[in-house]
Amino acid sequence: MSNPSRRTFVMCVVAGSAAFATSQVAAQAAATVAENDPQATALGYKADTTKVDKAKFPKHEASQMCQGCQLYQGKAGDAAGPCPLFAGKQVSSKGWCSAFVKKA
Ligand code: SF4
């Protein structure tokens, strides 16, 4: 009937294709906001809250992060999640922008 090594090869090709397709979907879902995005620049968004310009945003505190913002829609523990201010993109859970509103 079928040759075991051929069957193994076919299974590897199928598994590899599925893994590739999955990684493509994950890559699309993980499109994060670039700091030089016009909206990000306007809001002073930084993917790392510790990199926020203190002179420009004196009220910013290092403890403020997207994951603690009322607008953040990611799940706890996720590295990034959606934010309505950046439609179709994700913000870093450790990011920050000037529209930050502490979660109640
Ligand atoms: Fe992060 Fe909140 Fe600004 Fe969205 S509004 S980028 S969740 S700080």
Boltz pocket constraint, residues with backbone or C-beta under 6 A from the ligand:
constraints:
  - pocket:
      binder: B
      contacts: [[A, 45], [A, 65], [A, 66], [A, 67], [A, 69], [A, 70], [A, 71], [A, 72], [A, 73], [A, 82], [A, 83], [A, 84], [A, 85], [A, 91], [A, 92], [A, 95], [A, 96], [A, 97], [A, 98], [A, 99], [A, 100], [A, 101]]
      max_distance: 6.0
